Amino acid sequence: GQSLGYGFVNYVEAGDADRAIGALNGLKLQTKTIKVSYARPSSASIRDANLYVSGLPKGVGQKEMEQLFSQYGRIITSRVLVDQLTG
């Protein structure tokens, strides 16, 4: 049930994604430095608003990631990747 250190955040507005990248890329979170960048969009409706987050500490879950990123705009969806064997 712990993070693999990767996640995705999809914003309604591309400008919100830009602000999140500017503010959070390189942020020290616990003992890790996170990387925030654009991911390949999965559809035209979220083009340029789909972010990829890497370097999340193992203890960061869905709720914590949403709290961190929600201050930069309205989130469509977010997901923290977890180990498939342990859930």
RAMOBEL-V352737 format. One record per residue. N is the residue number from 1. NEAR is the number of other ideal C-beta (glycine too) atoms within 10 Angstrom. D_FIRST is the distance of its C-alpha to the first C-alpha in Angstrom with 1 decimal. Layout:
n->(N N)
near->(NEAR NEAR)
d_first->(D_FIRST D_FIRST)
This chain:
n->(1 2 3 4 5 6 7 8 9 10 11 12 13 14 15 16 17 18 19 20 21 22 23 24 25 26 27 28 29 30 31 32 33 34 35 36 37 38 39 40 41 42 43 44 45 46 47 48 49 50 51 52 53 54 55 56 57 58 59 60 61 62 63 64 65 66 67 68 69 70 71 72 73 74 75 76 77 78 79 80 81 82 83 84 85 86 87)
near->(7 15 20 13 16 15 25 16 28 19 25 14 14 16 13 20 25 17 15 23 17 11 14 19 14 12 13 9 17 11 7 15 12 21 16 22 11 15 15 7 14 12 8 6 10 17 12 13 23 20 25 14 29 15 17 24 14 14 10 21 15 13 10 15 22 15 9 21 22 15 11 21 19 9 18 14 12 19 13 21 14 17 11 7 5 7 7)
d_first->(0.0 3.8 6.8 9.3 11.9 13.3 13.8 16.8 18.9 21.9 24.8 27.8 30.3 30.5 32.0 28.9 26.9 29.7 29.5 25.7 26.3 29.3 27.6 24.1 24.7 24.9 23.5 22.4 19.0 18.3 19.2 18.7 21.1 19.7 21.6 22.2 24.5 25.5 23.8 25.9 26.5 25.5 28.5 31.6 30.5 27.8 29.9 29.5 26.9 23.7 22.0 19.8 17.9 17.1 16.5 13.9 12.7 9.3 9.0 10.2 8.6 10.7 13.1 13.9 14.6 16.7 18.6 19.4 20.7 22.3 25.2 26.5 26.9 25.8 22.6 22.7 19.1 16.1 12.9 10.2 9.4 6.2 6.9 8.8 9.2 6.0 4.7)
